[in-house]
C-alpha cells in the first residue's frame, strides 16, 4: 500500500535507528506536537528503541484533549435545549464535562448525532428547517478549513438554522507558550505534517530562531517519525536550530493557499483557552464579524459559562509534557477509558489513551510531585 507498508519497513527502521545511535553524544529532549504521532510512537515502541539519551516528550497535539472544559459545558448546555440537533464527531461524545458528557445528554433525550463531516450537519439543517442545528467545530489547523467552508456555504445558501460552536486552536502559539514556560525541557520539536500541509512552514523559522530549537516537520508512520528524530538530533549535535521539512510528499513550504484564504475569510485570530493549560494569546480562531450570526455561542447566549478543572486530573501537565501519563496517580485506576477524568484518556489521539491501550501492563503510577504549568 503506497506510503503505508514502505514507511513501516523494519529494515529501514533499523538503519535509521543505527544512524541515531551513532550520532547522539549527549541527552536531548524532543517534543512531538501531534497526538497521532504520539500514538504511533507508543504503538510501535519507538521511544523504547531510541538511545536512552533521546527522550520523546508528548505535547498538546490532541485536538479533543485541548478543548477546554468550559467549551464542553457550553456544548452540553446547547445540546440539552429543546429544538436543537447537536452534531459532532464521535470522539467528542465521551469527553467529560462538569458531571456528564454528550452521551449522557443523548440518553436524557437530547438529539445528539455523530457525523463524519461538517457538511453532514449542514445537510441536516437543510432537511430540518424548523430546528436549530449546531456542529461542534474543534481542532487544529487541519479541521478548521472544512468547518470554515461549511459556514461559508451556510451563508451563501441562506441556511439560517445552522451554527458552529467553535474551539479551534493554532500550533505555533502553543510552541511559543511551551518554550516560555519555566518548566520547559524541550530542545527540539517534531512538527505535525498535516498542520503544515495546510498552513505551510512560514510561522516556524521565527520560533526556531528566537528559542534556538530545531523544528522538523514529520509525518505519522514509524519511518517518518524516526527520520524526524534523526534530523532533529543531527541539528542539535551540530548546534543548529533551523526548520526542516522531512515530509515533502505532503507539505509544501507555502501550504494550501485555498484553505488559508478560506480561513482568513471566515475566521479571525483570538486568544484561546487550552484544557488544563490556560489561555494562550492568539492561539485560536473565532468566527469573524461577517459570519458572527453563525456563532453558536452568541446564538444560544452561552458565552459566560465558566468552569474549573477537576483537581484529580493532571491532563494539563501531560499536555505540556511535564509528566508522562503513568506518572499521574489516577492513571488506570480512577481514570480509565470507561471512567475518564480528562479528555487525554478518551480521545483517539490522547497520550493517556495511548499508554492505557499499548503499555498499561508495563507501568506503575508514580507518586505525585508538584509541577508548574504554562
N, C-alpha and C positions, 0 to 999 in steps of 0.2 A: 504494500500500500504506500503510495507516494507520501513522503515526509512523515511517515509513522515508523514503518519497520526499519528503514535505514538510519533513523535517528534514535533507535534503541539497540543498535548493534553492539553486542558485548565486547567484541574485539576492539572496535574503535573507542569504546568507553575506556577500556584498559589502557590504550595508548595515551588518551588524554589524561587519565589518572597518573600514568607514569611521568608525563611531562610536568604535571602539577607537583608531584613528589620531588622531581629533580630541580624544580625552580624555587620552591619555598625554602627560606632560610630562617624565618622568624615568625612569630604568631601574627595572624591577621584575622580581623572580624569583618565579614561581608554580610550585607542585608539584601535578601530578595524582597522586592516590594509587592509581589503578586501572590495571592493566595493559591492560584493554580500552580505556580512554581513550587510553593511550599508543599502542596500535596504530592507533586511529582518527586520532590526531594525525599520526603518521608516514605512514600510508597516504594521507591526504588532503593532506599537506603543510601542515597548519595552522600549525605552528611557523614555516614559511618565509614565510607570508603575513602574520603578525603584524608590528607595528612592531618595529624592531631593539631598541627599549628593553624589550620584553616577552620574557623568556626563560622557556620551559617546562622545568622540571626533572622528570625521571621518577622517581617514588617507588617504595616497596616494595609495590606493589599487585598483584603477580602471585602467586597462592597457591602454584603449583608452585615458583616461584623461591625463596620464603622458607622452604620446607620444609627443615629443617636436614639436613645430610649424615648425622648420626648416626641420624635417623629413617629416611632412605633405607636405611642399612645395617641397621637393625632390620627393615625390610620385606624386604630381601634374605635375611636370616637366616631369618625366618619362612617366606618363600615357598619356601626351599630344603628345608624339612623334609618328610619323608615323611608322607603322610596329610593334607596341607594343601592346600586350594584357596584361592589368594590372588586376590582380586578388586580391581580398581582401574579408575578412569577411564583412558582410553588415553594421556593426556598425561603420565602418571607413568612409563610403561614405558621411555622413553628417558632419563630423568633419571639422570645418573651418580652412583653411589655410589662406594665405595672399590674401584676396579678393575673394576666391572661394573655392569649395570643389570638391570631386571626382564626385559627381552627376553632377556638372556643366561641368566638363571635358567630362563626358559621353554625356551630352546634346549638347556639341560642336562637337561631332563626335568621341571622343576618345573611344577606345574599353576597357571599364571598366566592369569587370564581378564580380558578387558576387559568391563566392564558399563557401563550407561548410567544406573543409579540404584542407591543402596544397597539398595533393596528387591529388585532383581535378585539381589544377593548373599544376601539373606535367603531368597529362594525356592530358591536353590541349596543353602543349608544345610538347608532342609526336604526337598529331594529327595535329599540325601546325608547321612543321619543318622549314618553311620559315619565321617565325615570332618570335620575342623575347617575351617570357612570363615571367612576373615578379609577384611574390607573396609578398604581404605586410606582413612581419613577425613581429608582435608586441606582447607584453605581458610579463608576469612574468614567473616564473619557470614552470608554468603549461602548457603553449603553446610552450615553447622553445623545448622540446624533439620531438614533431611531426614535427616541422619545421626543426630541425637538421636531423631527419630521412629522410625527403624529399630531402634535399641537398645531403645527403649520397647516396640515391637512384639515384639521377640525375647523380652523378659522376660514380656510379657503372654501370648504364645502358647506360652511354655515351649519355646524352641528353644535348648538349651544349647550346641550346637556352632557358634554364631555369635559372633564377636567383632569389635571395632573397633580398628584401630590409629589412634590419634588424633594429629593435628597441626593443630589449629585455632588460629587467631590472630585478634586483635582490632585494628581500625584505630586507635581513639583513643590507646591507649598507644604505638603506633608514631609517631603525630604528636608526642606528648609527647617521645619519645626523640629524634626528629629535631630538634625545636626546642631541646633541651638540648645538642645536640652543639656543640662549639666551632667546628666547620667549617660550621655551618648558614648558608645564604644565603637560605633560603626566607622570603618576605614575605607569602605568601598561599597558600591551599590550594583546589584543586578536589576536593571530597569525592565519593566514589563513590556514585552514586544507588542502586545495587542494595543496598549495605550499609545505607544509610539507610532503604530500603523495608522492611527487616526490623527494624532497631533504632531507627528514628526519629532525631531530632537532639538528644536530651536531653544527650548526653555532650559536645557540641561547644561550647556557649556558654562554659563554664568555660575550655576550652582557648583559645578566641579571645580571651577577656578576659585570661587570665594571660600569654599570649605576644604579645598585641596584634597578632594576624593575622586578617584576614578568612578565613572558611571558607564557600565557596559550594558547595552540593550541586548536582551536574550529572549529566546523562545521558551518552550514548555516541556519539550521532550528531554530525556536524560542527556543526550549528547549536546543539545542546546545549552543546558544548564552547566554541564562540565566545561564546554568551550567558553561560556561566560565567566566561570570561575577561573579558568586558565588565563584568560586575557586580563582579568582584574588583578590576579596575583602577580602576573608579569609586570603590570604597571606599578603596583605597589613596591615590588622588589627593585624596580628601576627608579623609584621616586617620582613617578609621573602621575598626573591627575587630569586625564582628558576623557571626552565622551567617545565611545567606540561602539559602532553598530555591528554586533555579531549576529544579527537576524535579518540580513539584507533580502532574503527571499520574501519577507513580508513587510519590511519597514523601509520606506523612502525618507530621506532627510526632511523633506517638506511635508510628509504625512499625506493626508487625504484632503485636498483643497475644498472639495464639495461638502464634505462633512464639517469641516471647520467653518465654512461660510454659513451653513445651516445653524450651527451652534451660536455664531456671532449674531445671527438674526433673531433667534428665538430666546436665547438666554443672555444673562449678564452675570459677571463675576460678583460674588458676595462672600462674606465671612460665613464659615460653616462650622457647626459643632460636629465632632467625631466621637462616637461612642467610646467611653472610657478614657478619652484623651482630653477633650475640651474643645474650645473654639480655636480654630486656626485661621488667621486672617487670609482673605482672598483665596480660600481653599475650595470653593464650591460655586455652583451656579443656582440662579433662580430665574423664573420667567421674567423677561423684560417687560417694561411698561406696556408695550404694544400688545402683549399676549397675557396681561395680568388677569383678564376675565376668565382665563382657563386655569387659574391657580386654585387648587382645591383648598389650600389653607385660607385664602381670602373668601372663597365662595361659601365655606362652611364655618367661618369665623373660629378657627381653632389655633390661631397664631399664638395665643397666650398660654397654651398648655406647657407647663414646665414640670420636670420630673427629676428624680435623684437615683443614681445607680445603686444597686444593692451592694452592701459592704462586703458580702462574702465572695463576690465575683471580681476576679483580678484580670478580666479580659483586657482592660486598658493597658496593663503592664505587659501582657502578652503581645498586644498590637504594636507596642513601642519597642518590642524586642528586649525588654528589661528582664523578663523571665521566660523560660520555656513552659509550655502548658503543664507538664507534670510537676512543676515546682509550685503550682497552686495546690493548697491542701484540699480543695474541694474536687480536684480532678478525679474523675472515675468513681467518686463516692456520692457526695451531694450533687455533683454536676455530671450528668451523662447525656447522651443524645435524647433519651426519653424524658429526662428531668433536667433540662438545661438551665443554668443560671444566666448564661450570656450567649450572644449570637455566635461566638467563636466555636461553640460546641455543636451547633445545629447546622451551620452553613456548610454547603458542599465545598467551600474554599477556606473554611476556618481552620486555624492551626490546631486548636484543641480537638476538633473533629478528626483531623489527620492523625494526631498522636493516639487518640482513642481507637481509631479504626485499624491502624497499622502497627502500633507499638505499645499499647497499654499494658500488655502482659509482661513487658520487659522493664517497666518503670515503676518507681515508688515515689509518691508525692513527697516533696521536701518540706521542711518546716518553713513557716512564713518569715520573711525578712522585710524590713521597711525599705521602700524604694521611692524615689521621686518620679513624677510624671511630667510630660511636656507642658 
